[in-house]
Amino acid sequence: MTPEDVALLLRIDRETVYRMARRGELPAFKVSSRWRFLPSRLQRWMQEQEGQVR
């Protein structure tokens, strides 16, 4: 997934996605100079975040 895809999914600004990826707050990796996100890891991260809120 691209940062744009993640921004739409999480309903946050694309720049926030980049910032969170750089800080290690989102499960992401770089291919050359571009951030990428695996849907399975992102889904797991979202479930973990849900558990922290409760």
DSSP file (Angstrom, degrees, kcal/mol; ACC not computed):
  #  RESIDUE AA STRUCTURE BP1 BP2  ACC     N-H-->O    O-->H-N    N-H-->O    O-->H-N    TCO  KAPPA ALPHA  PHI   PSI    X-CA   Y-CA   Z-CA
    1    1 A M              0   0    0      0, 0.0    36,-1.7     0, 0.0     0, 0.0   0.000 360.0 360.0 360.0 151.1    0.0    0.0    0.0
    2    2 A T     >  -     0   0    0     34,-0.2     4,-2.2     1,-0.1     5,-0.2  -0.531 360.0-105.5 -93.6 165.6    1.1    3.6   -0.6
    3    3 A P  H  > S+     0   0    0      0, 0.0     4,-2.5     0, 0.0     5,-0.2   0.854 123.3  56.1 -57.8 -33.6    1.0    6.4    2.0
    4    4 A E  H  > S+     0   0    0      2,-0.2     4,-2.0     1,-0.2     5,-0.2   0.913 106.2  49.3 -64.8 -42.3   -1.9    7.8    0.1
    5    5 A D  H  > S+     0   0    0      1,-0.2     4,-2.4     2,-0.2    -1,-0.2   0.918 112.4  48.0 -60.6 -44.5   -3.8    4.5    0.5
    6    6 A V  H  X S+     0   0    0     -4,-2.2     4,-2.9     1,-0.2     5,-0.3   0.898 108.3  54.5 -65.7 -40.9   -3.0    4.4    4.2
    7    7 A A  H  X>S+     0   0    0     -4,-2.5     5,-1.8     1,-0.2     4,-1.1   0.914 111.0  45.7 -59.5 -43.3   -4.1    8.0    4.7
    8    8 A L  H  <5S+     0   0    0     -4,-2.0    -2,-0.2     3,-0.2    -1,-0.2   0.917 113.8  49.1 -65.3 -43.1   -7.5    7.2    3.1
    9    9 A L  H  <5S+     0   0    0     -4,-2.4    -2,-0.2     1,-0.2    -1,-0.2   0.919 120.3  35.1 -62.7 -45.6   -7.9    4.1    5.2
   10   10 A L  H  <5S-     0   0    0     -4,-2.9    -1,-0.2    -5,-0.1    -2,-0.2   0.543 104.9-127.2 -88.0  -7.7   -7.0    5.8    8.5
   11   11 A R  T  <5 +     0   0    0     -4,-1.1     2,-0.3    -5,-0.3    -3,-0.2   0.929  67.6 122.3  58.7  47.8   -8.7    9.0    7.5
   12   12 A I  S   <S-     0   0    0     -5,-1.8    -1,-0.2    -6,-0.2    -2,-0.1  -0.871  70.3 -81.7-130.9 166.7   -5.6   11.1    8.3
   13   13 A D     >  -     0   0    0     -2,-0.3     4,-1.6     1,-0.1     3,-0.5  -0.365  34.5-123.7 -68.7 146.5   -3.5   13.4    6.3
   14   14 A R  H  > S+     0   0    0      1,-0.2     4,-2.1     2,-0.2     5,-0.2   0.873 112.7  56.5 -58.9 -39.1   -0.8   11.9    4.0
   15   15 A E  H  > S+     0   0    0      1,-0.2     4,-2.5     2,-0.2    -1,-0.2   0.843 103.2  54.9 -63.3 -32.8    1.9   14.0    5.8
   16   16 A T  H  > S+     0   0    0     -3,-0.5     4,-2.7     2,-0.2    -1,-0.2   0.885 105.7  52.5 -66.0 -38.5    0.8   12.4    9.1
   17   17 A V  H  X S+     0   0    0     -4,-1.6     4,-2.4     2,-0.2    -2,-0.2   0.938 110.6  47.3 -61.2 -47.2    1.3    9.0    7.6
   18   18 A Y  H  X S+     0   0    0     -4,-2.1     4,-2.6     2,-0.2    -2,-0.2   0.930 113.0  48.7 -59.7 -45.9    4.8    9.9    6.5
   19   19 A R  H  X S+     0   0    0     -4,-2.5     4,-2.0     1,-0.2     6,-0.2   0.920 112.4  47.7 -61.7 -45.3    5.6   11.3   10.0
   20   20 A M  H  X>S+     0   0    0     -4,-2.7     5,-2.7     1,-0.2     6,-1.0   0.875 111.8  50.9 -65.1 -37.4    4.3    8.2   11.7
   21   21 A A  H ><5S+     0   0    0     -4,-2.4     3,-1.0     4,-0.2    -2,-0.2   0.931 109.7  49.6 -65.3 -45.6    6.3    6.0    9.4
   22   22 A R  H 3<5S+     0   0    0     -4,-2.6    -2,-0.2     1,-0.3    -1,-0.2   0.873 112.3  48.3 -60.6 -37.5    9.5    7.9   10.0
   23   23 A R  H 3<5S-     0   0    0     -4,-2.0    -1,-0.3    -5,-0.2    -2,-0.2   0.545 115.3-115.4 -80.8  -7.5    8.9    7.7   13.8
   24   24 A G  T <<5S+     0   0    0     -3,-1.0    -3,-0.2    -4,-0.6    -2,-0.1   0.672  81.5 124.3  80.8  16.7    8.2    4.0   13.7
   25   25 A E  S   <S+     0   0    0     -5,-2.7    -4,-0.2    -6,-0.2    -5,-0.1   0.657  70.2  46.2 -83.9 -17.2    4.6    4.5   14.8
   26   26 A L  S    S-     0   0    0     -6,-1.0     2,-1.0    -9,-0.1    -2,-0.1  -0.954  96.3-108.2-121.2 144.2    3.2    2.7   11.8
   27   27 A P        +     0   0    0      0, 0.0    11,-0.3     0, 0.0     2,-0.3  -0.611  65.7 140.6 -73.0 106.4    4.5   -0.6   10.4
   28   28 A A        -     0   0    0     -2,-1.0     2,-0.3    -7,-0.2     9,-0.2  -0.927  33.2-165.8-144.1 163.4    6.2    0.5    7.2
   29   29 A F  E     -A   36   0A   0      7,-2.2     7,-2.9    -2,-0.3     2,-0.4  -0.969  22.9-116.0-147.7 161.8    9.3   -0.1    5.1
   30   30 A K  E     -A   35   0A   0     -2,-0.3     2,-0.6     5,-0.2     5,-0.2  -0.837  11.0-164.0-105.6 139.0   11.1    1.7    2.3
   31   31 A V  E >  S-A   34   0A   0      3,-2.9     3,-2.2    -2,-0.4     2,-0.5  -0.976  80.6 -42.9-115.1 110.9   11.5    0.5   -1.3
   32   32 A S  T 3  S-     0   0    0     -2,-0.6    -2,-0.1     1,-0.3     0, 0.0  -0.572 126.6 -28.3  59.1-115.9   14.3    2.8   -2.6
   33   33 A S  T 3  S+     0   0    0     -2,-0.5     2,-0.4    -3,-0.1    -1,-0.3   0.296 119.3  98.8-109.2  10.1   13.1    6.1   -1.2
   34   34 A R  E <   -A   31   0A   0     -3,-2.2    -3,-2.9   -32,-0.0     2,-0.2  -0.828  69.2-127.5-106.9 135.3    9.4    5.3   -1.1
   35   35 A W  E     -A   30   0A   0     -2,-0.4     2,-0.3    -5,-0.2    -5,-0.2  -0.543  29.1-176.4 -75.6 139.9    7.4    4.2    1.9
   36   36 A R  E     -A   29   0A   0     -7,-2.9    -7,-2.2    -2,-0.2     2,-0.4  -0.960  11.0-155.7-135.8 155.5    5.3    1.1    1.6
   37   37 A F        -     0   0    0    -36,-1.7    -9,-0.1    -2,-0.3     3,-0.1  -0.997  14.5-134.8-135.0 132.1    2.9   -0.7    3.9
   38   38 A L     >  -     0   0    0     -2,-0.4     4,-2.5   -11,-0.3     5,-0.2  -0.764  16.0-139.4 -86.1 128.4    1.8   -4.3    4.0
   39   39 A P  H  > S+     0   0    0      0, 0.0     4,-2.6     0, 0.0     5,-0.2   0.873 101.4  53.6 -54.9 -39.8   -2.0   -4.6    4.4
   40   40 A S  H  > S+     0   0    0      2,-0.2     4,-2.0     1,-0.2     5,-0.1   0.912 111.5  44.2 -65.0 -41.8   -1.6   -7.6    6.8
   41   41 A R  H  > S+     0   0    0     -3,-0.2     4,-2.5     2,-0.2    -1,-0.2   0.891 113.7  50.6 -68.7 -38.8    0.8   -5.7    9.1
   42   42 A L  H  X S+     0   0    0     -4,-2.5     4,-2.4     2,-0.2    -2,-0.2   0.898 109.4  51.1 -66.0 -39.6   -1.4   -2.6    9.0
   43   43 A Q  H  X S+     0   0    0     -4,-2.6     4,-2.1    -5,-0.2    -2,-0.2   0.919 111.2  47.9 -61.9 -44.4   -4.5   -4.6    9.9
   44   44 A R  H  X S+     0   0    0     -4,-2.0     4,-2.3     2,-0.2    -2,-0.2   0.913 110.9  51.4 -62.5 -43.3   -2.7   -6.1   12.8
   45   45 A W  H  X S+     0   0    0     -4,-2.5     4,-2.3     1,-0.2    -2,-0.2   0.906 108.8  51.3 -60.2 -42.9   -1.5   -2.6   13.9
   46   46 A M  H  X S+     0   0    0     -4,-2.4     4,-2.1     1,-0.2    -1,-0.2   0.898 109.7  49.6 -63.4 -40.5   -5.1   -1.3   13.7
   47   47 A Q  H  X S+     0   0    0     -4,-2.1     4,-1.9     2,-0.2    -1,-0.2   0.891 110.5  50.4 -65.3 -39.3   -6.3   -4.2   15.9
   48   48 A E  H  X S+     0   0    0     -4,-2.3     4,-1.4     2,-0.2    -2,-0.2   0.896 109.6  50.7 -64.5 -40.0   -3.6   -3.5   18.4
   49   49 A Q  H  X S+     0   0    0     -4,-2.3     4,-1.2     1,-0.2    -2,-0.2   0.892 107.7  53.6 -64.9 -39.3   -4.5    0.2   18.5
   50   50 A E  H  X S+     0   0    0     -4,-2.1     4,-1.2     1,-0.2     3,-0.4   0.905 107.0  52.0 -60.2 -42.6   -8.2   -0.8   19.1
   51   51 A G  H  < S+     0   0    0     -4,-1.9    -1,-0.2     1,-0.2    -2,-0.2   0.808 105.7  54.9 -65.2 -31.4   -7.1   -2.9   22.1
   52   52 A Q  H  < S+     0   0    0     -4,-1.4    -1,-0.2     1,-0.2    -2,-0.2   0.781 103.5  55.7 -73.3 -27.4   -5.2   -0.1   23.6
   53   53 A V  H  <        0   0    0     -4,-1.2    -1,-0.2    -3,-0.4    -2,-0.2   0.850 360.0 360.0 -74.0 -34.5   -8.2    2.2   23.6
   54   54 A R     <        0   0    0     -4,-1.2    -1,-0.2     0, 0.0    -2,-0.1   0.481 360.0 360.0 -70.8 360.0  -10.4   -0.1   25.5
